[in-house]
């Protein structure tokens, strides 16, 4: 993930000063444990200022509104108490070439400064600190005790101390080409490393962008550079310093939107403004990071439960298989009781003629017991196995239902292959909520954007009918029992975990065969059988789909169904090209 460097920070602050000062602070909400959102109102507009101290995505920019819900963070409560209704009057760096921004706050524009919010954008050492007019710390996003850091503790009541001063040389527009070249090549080594270690204010992303624009490999040694290479690189160096001095930036995306720049170098998509670019980039990156972590967590949890349940089911199968031999023990006992006169003391085996087949049958006896005792042991074994079948059968059915449910959940998780938008992450949150309610997952403290309703997957059939597909069990229930009307057709893979699919029709409408095939293909694709060539799919009218009493989310029964063969591979283009979410 590309981190906000000194250049990006200066560009963001320049835009904020141009459009958002002065502004009234109307609200303070903490989005998560790394992000504060401050509602600002100017004469022209209202927006949310994002201050983040995330170790990988620390930033300051205007962003999207925070989700609605209870804010229980102490840090935001203290900020709200002190700052609500006051005016944000200035956004300034505390000193040159430092990634620490001072948000200066007072009663009203042109009045004295009463509060400072120091936003330190420094990777894993990032922080947001509120101080009063005397620079005494009132609260901090991340407090650092003297035991954690003897160099710079951050505690409530202490006087705010800036981060340790950097010792690297400061880049300057007045520096000559010869001196700059001598500084960078003083110790021969890779060009990227030498630039980063020689001057302050540089980041890996900035240096890589600079070298790429100059057509120079990052690992090329300074000893191998030609004079023309040095000249190209120095020209870009001067462009960078000029942009900082003149506060003139050109933000945009590069490398197929996998990164961004504020200097206009090799832009593939220009950005309307840097605030939107930063908000989109870090929202996407953090969403993708959280998505991967949560998806892996859910997969492992469901996989572990399924492994235990399958082991339990196999034990029940073995017990039922053993109970199939119950009649054999009764037959042996009857045969022995009918031939008690042939038993002799100390016998280990006894061969007798079977009642039904008339063939010889060898009985294995316990020599320490007499014939009656051996027969009684077999009768007891027969009764025990019969009782076991009656007890094990319902237990096995319950385990099978639980396995079917978790396989359905697993199929929903597997459908979310990669993060595309916020709906994908919200779908995983829904699945986690469901597993918590079903006692498969421990309760955790987190906030989900409850104000955003997750949309169904939506497609259009060849004839233009709407096709809706549930993303998870909660959506499957919502689709089947809340959204469906009496005229809609319901599709689902036959005895295979998958999503509920609804082909929405008008009264009296009859879908074309192409529409039916398309719906079947989609049902097959959004199932565990996605990689198959042909998948049996059942369909019926939505009124014939029922939820049994006490059934788990997403589990239904149906009647009057018909079968159609779905081809999941036939809809790949539609899924990746026209899905709306």
Secondary structure, DSSP 8 states (H G I E B T S, - for coil): -----HHHHHHHHHHHHHHS-SEEEEEEEEEETTEEEEEEE-SS-EEEEEEE--TTT-EEEEE----SS----HHHHHHHHHHTT-EEEEEEESSTT-SEEEEEEESSTTS-EEEEEEEE--GGG-EEEEEETT-BEEEESS-B-TTT-SS--B-TTSB--------SB---TTS-HHHHHHHHTSS--BHHHHHHHHBSS--HHHHHHHHHHTT--TT-BGGG--HHHHHHHHHHHHHHHHHHHHT--B-EEETTTTEEESB-TT-SEE-S-HHHHHHHHHHHHHHHHHHHHHHHHHHHHHHHHHHHHHHHHHHHHHHHHHHTTHHHHHHHHHHHHHTGGG--TT-SEEEEE-TTT-SEEEEE--TTS-HHHHHHHHHHHHHHHHHHHHHHHHHHHHHHHHHHHHHHHHHHHHH--S--SHHHHHHHHHHHHHHHHTTSS--------TTS----EEEE-TTS-EEEE-SSHHHHHHIIIII--TT-EEEEETTS-B--EEE---TT----HHHHHHHHHHHHHTBTTTT-S-EEEEEEEGGGEE--TT--TT--EE-S-EEEEE-GGGGHHHHHHH-B-
